[in-house]
Amino acid sequence: MLKRCMAVLLGVVLLLSLTGCGVKKKVEEKVTEKITEGIIDKVAGEDVDIDLDDGKINIKDKDGTEWSIGGGEWPKGEAASLIPEFKKGKIESVIETTEGCMIFVVEVDQKDYEKYIDQLTSAGYTEDVVNYSDSDALMYSARFEEKAIVSAAYGGGEMTITVEIQE
């Protein structure tokens, strides 16, 4: 599974480099999709389908597992619906699967991060709590019943929120 995720991320990096500079014409998108699919197929050893859609990269493997990467808005999947929406800062990118999501937010003040941790606690993320802080970073992790685990990390004006759905 880790090998497959690494292969997908490697392909995404290549895809992002090929589609940079804001140039996204339909022909270029299709060529880029096919090139990236070929690279990921060879590295991961399986068939994948890549689709560029409104600044997002949608990836689907032969087993039906789907990843969505990109976009500058709060995700709409099941995992994101289990946590309060963070309305401060600027969402830089999102990685979303059926098992969870990761949201990268920039231009975040530490006070806004701390308020968001309070929102997570109020939303029921109070089990198996881990709080960590040092001079450079803050981190909070907690579980909500048997439904999900959330982690929020902050440092240097950036925040990463990760949600993992529990089965």
Stockholm file with secondary structure:
# STOCKHOLM 1.0

chainA/1-167         MLKRCMAVLLGVVLLLSLTGCGVKKKVEEKVTEKITEGIIDKVAGEDVDIDLDDGKINIKDKDGTEWSIGGGEWPKGEAASLIPEFKKGKIESVIETTEGCMIFVVEVDQKDYEKYIDQLTSAGYTEDVVNYSDSDALMYSARFEEKAIVSAAYGGGEMTITVEIQE
#=GR chainA/1-167 SS CHHHHHHHHHHHHHHHHHSCTTCCCHHHHHHHHHHHHHHHHHHHTSCEEEEEETTEEEEEETTCCEEEEECSSCCCSHHHHTSCCCCSSEEEEEEECSSEEEEEEESCCHHHHHHHHHHHHHTTCCEEEEEEECSSCEEEEEEETTTEEEEEEEETTEEEEEEEECC
#=GC SS_cons         CHHHHHHHHHHHHHHHHHSCTTCCCHHHHHHHHHHHHHHHHHHHTSCEEEEEETTEEEEEETTCCEEEEECSSCCCSHHHHTSCCCCSSEEEEEEECSSEEEEEEESCCHHHHHHHHHHHHHTTCCEEEEEEECSSCEEEEEEETTTEEEEEEEETTEEEEEEEECC
//
